[in-house]
């Protein structure tokens, strides 16, 4: 008799094979049998009309801090994620000296918009080295599995102190120490090393992050750690301002270590063809046997703007700014006052004032053709008719009036796709999803608390790309499941999950595919220090299992906490699946 038998479901096993009907049996936290009619179970679940998939393996999150205070790792776990990997984009909290704790919290706030007061209240700092950080994570109960990468910024600050903050070049001795720290982290189970080389990542003071201008000697020197241990992947976020330079050192990194190198791939309004050049170069390197991969997002990365968000079109206006410190409901009440409305709408900053703003804030202040109404369920592929500018033209109002009145509606936010929307649709993303040199990631779970919530992307991959898309081609559900299960697991060497295969971990989602739907994002106060963040709820997950233990039933946590810290244990084995 099996422990659990999930009966008569549509099985999408994570391998890319076509769905099949049948049972899935679980014994001892592992999958015992898949397909056909299985024997009796101590517990039996009727999955007639439901889809059975592996749990999602999300390899690009920022739960470095939240993993210390939230055993659920929500909202990712609400969306069927059973393994989450953090330490991305070069930011993290280990190693750390006591005098550098504030700097690391500032960097996390500046890069990933997780407020410093939240981090200060939520982190106990009972570690200094990266292995001690891992041990602290290991001690805490949680619902899903987590894994960590070691990040460049804390390593650089740990070794170089203020010289790192000033972005001074690393000396050979600095590089050797950073390499040793990285080796130590990899041997303690880190899944790789990540760095940031983009102008969009800045400190709260507006300065570039310490790794922004690191030279190739530093990058290659630290990267040697992966060759020494034979484990881990080297990840990077870059603007590719100097494409030749970046591609040259990426090539050297992959050649010298034999380890996978990945970078974030997006299209951008300022250079719509950049992603095609980069993916072409990636294919050329892969044809030479080099393990180089582009990590891409399954939908545009878009900022939401409304009451209580980090930005909206009116945050640059003094008459609006004086209300921002009020509680949200009081803000909304005051903003509904006709006199306040007139005052704010009349308070238009001059072109000269707008030009003084950072480039992104300039866009937010005036690009109303780039802002879209979201609705519920939210539309992440809006046509031009849903832009604020188009609505204003149709209704004979100013764009400012349309934007103001829309964000005053309860829970409504304007949507500004920052990247991956240069064509006004999802066709470039469609091409990336069909490209074998691309790895699905960039959900950014846990980050950008009051501007972005993309932790629901795993759900969106099914709802939008296989079922609901209206403005272009769709994709097979079995391919979309594979993209976020076996492919992501294999890339980082998580060989015990990602497929519904006998002997592997029973990380499983049971999904009502017809009812599956992401909900409108909402702002909640549920973080330490009463911190505010966006969450996104979901309907349609009938059950989620981690290692054979049910953690959710129809969106409600069962109380079970079977999750653990996963350590990379492949010393010397290499990433065969990625290579």
Secondary structure as GFF3:
##gff-version 3
##sequence-region A 1 579
A	DSSP	beta_strand	2	12	.	.	.	ID=ss1
A	DSSP	beta_strand	20	27	.	.	.	ID=ss2
A	DSSP	beta_strand	30	34	.	.	.	ID=ss3
A	DSSP	beta_strand	41	46	.	.	.	ID=ss4
A	DSSP	beta_strand	51	54	.	.	.	ID=ss5
A	DSSP	beta_strand	56	58	.	.	.	ID=ss6
A	DSSP	three_ten_helix	66	68	.	.	.	ID=ss7
A	DSSP	three_ten_helix	76	79	.	.	.	ID=ss8
A	DSSP	beta_strand	81	86	.	.	.	ID=ss9
A	DSSP	three_ten_helix	98	100	.	.	.	ID=ss10
A	DSSP	alpha_helix	101	112	.	.	.	ID=ss11
A	DSSP	alpha_helix	116	122	.	.	.	ID=ss12
A	DSSP	alpha_helix	130	138	.	.	.	ID=ss13
A	DSSP	beta_strand	145	148	.	.	.	ID=ss14
A	DSSP	beta_strand	150	151	.	.	.	ID=ss15
A	DSSP	alpha_helix	152	160	.	.	.	ID=ss16
A	DSSP	alpha_helix	162	165	.	.	.	ID=ss17
A	DSSP	alpha_helix	172	187	.	.	.	ID=ss18
A	DSSP	beta_strand	192	197	.	.	.	ID=ss19
A	DSSP	alpha_helix	216	229	.	.	.	ID=ss20
A	DSSP	beta_strand	233	238	.	.	.	ID=ss21
A	DSSP	alpha_helix	243	257	.	.	.	ID=ss22
A	DSSP	beta_strand	261	264	.	.	.	ID=ss23
A	DSSP	alpha_helix	274	287	.	.	.	ID=ss24
A	DSSP	beta_strand	292	297	.	.	.	ID=ss25
A	DSSP	beta_strand	301	305	.	.	.	ID=ss26
A	DSSP	alpha_helix	318	321	.	.	.	ID=ss27
A	DSSP	alpha_helix	328	335	.	.	.	ID=ss28
A	DSSP	alpha_helix	338	346	.	.	.	ID=ss29
A	DSSP	alpha_helix	351	355	.	.	.	ID=ss30
A	DSSP	alpha_helix	359	366	.	.	.	ID=ss31
A	DSSP	three_ten_helix	368	370	.	.	.	ID=ss32
A	DSSP	beta_strand	372	373	.	.	.	ID=ss33
A	DSSP	three_ten_helix	384	386	.	.	.	ID=ss34
A	DSSP	alpha_helix	388	395	.	.	.	ID=ss35
A	DSSP	alpha_helix	399	408	.	.	.	ID=ss36
A	DSSP	beta_strand	414	419	.	.	.	ID=ss37
A	DSSP	alpha_helix	427	433	.	.	.	ID=ss38
A	DSSP	beta_strand	438	441	.	.	.	ID=ss39
A	DSSP	alpha_helix	457	462	.	.	.	ID=ss40
A	DSSP	pi_helix	463	468	.	.	.	ID=ss41
A	DSSP	alpha_helix	477	483	.	.	.	ID=ss42
A	DSSP	alpha_helix	486	491	.	.	.	ID=ss43
A	DSSP	beta_strand	508	511	.	.	.	ID=ss44
A	DSSP	beta_strand	517	518	.	.	.	ID=ss45
A	DSSP	beta_strand	522	527	.	.	.	ID=ss46
A	DSSP	three_ten_helix	528	530	.	.	.	ID=ss47
A	DSSP	beta_strand	531	535	.	.	.	ID=ss48
A	DSSP	beta_strand	538	539	.	.	.	ID=ss49
A	DSSP	beta_strand	541	546	.	.	.	ID=ss50
A	DSSP	beta_strand	549	553	.	.	.	ID=ss51
A	DSSP	beta_strand	556	557	.	.	.	ID=ss52
###
